[in-house]
Amino acid sequence: MEIKIGGVPEHFNTPLHIAKEQGQFLQSGFNVELISCPGGTGEMIEGLKTGRLDMVMALTEGLVASIAKGADEFQICGTYVASPLTWVVSSGSNSPYTNTQNLKGAKIGISRYGSGSHIMAYVLCEELGWLSSDDLFQFTVLNNFTGLRNGVNNGDADAFLWERFTTKPYHDSGEIRSIGQIAAPWCAFLMAARKDLLDSHGDQLNSLLDCITQSCRTFIQNKHQSSIDYVAKMHNQRRDDVEKWFESLAYADDCKHVSRSMLEKCNETLLKANVITQAAKIDDLCYKNVKLI
């Protein structure tokens, strides 16, 4: 079975690359094409809608928000990264913005509307108590991580939010400045697939999820033997930074399971942050064969 899987070009998806390189997908009957999506969850959601992608490892809040707003081309089919994602707020190297309290009314760079970089900006507003204000963030679309870094240094944006460890090398080099952070109160990445594929190949996709579960388990088990060095080389990161990333990383024990309480918390937070106007029903969010725990 041929399947196109989309994911961000970040360390979280390393188990998928190793599984493909070592032939684990082929052994399980899947010809997997891994498609890099530097535009993040917004790009992946668009890919599911157009058929460019069959399955994605996308941000929880992006998938929930998109389905809550009416997207019906795909559904959540499992959990990928069970640990929460920490977002760092970054400004330019010579920016006058030195902390998040200064950002009221600022121009925030995002990869695209509906992406995590867009949604988490509202969650940050909620945390800072600004949602009742008429002077919230302005947004400018800068497409990807490179565009966001360039944007805060050339005046296109005042700040942006991105995953902590992906951003850290650019803080260390002085290219951009860290001015705050916020942790999402839910798991980092869920898996979603096109509805037509789920309906026609549901049992086969369950086998694929079992293969991914085992790939992630092996990746963690081999942390000190090979995984840390592999990630450091693949993403050009310092070994000690990768070690710290592993300390906070947890993949799903079983990718076929999804936490009901986690989805409810995400719905609740997105409603409170005015990202959505109506909570998504669990039956709309998840494919019928998903085991809710």
Secondary structure, 3 states (H helix, E strand, C coil): CEEEEEECCCHHHHHHHHHHHCCHHHHCCCEEEEEECCCHHHHHHHHHHHCCCCEEEEEHHHHHHHHHCCCCCEEEEEEEEEEEEEEEEEEECCCCCCCHHHHCCCEEEECCCCCHHHHHHHHHHHHHCCCCCCCCCEEEECCCHHHHHHHHHHCCCCEEEEEHHHHHHHHHCCCEEEEEEEEEEEEEEEEEEEHHHHHHHHHHHHHHHHHHHHHHHHHHHCHHHHHHHHHHHHCCCCHHHHHHHHHCCCECCCCCEECHHHHHHHHHHHHHCCCCCCCCCHHHHECCCCEEC
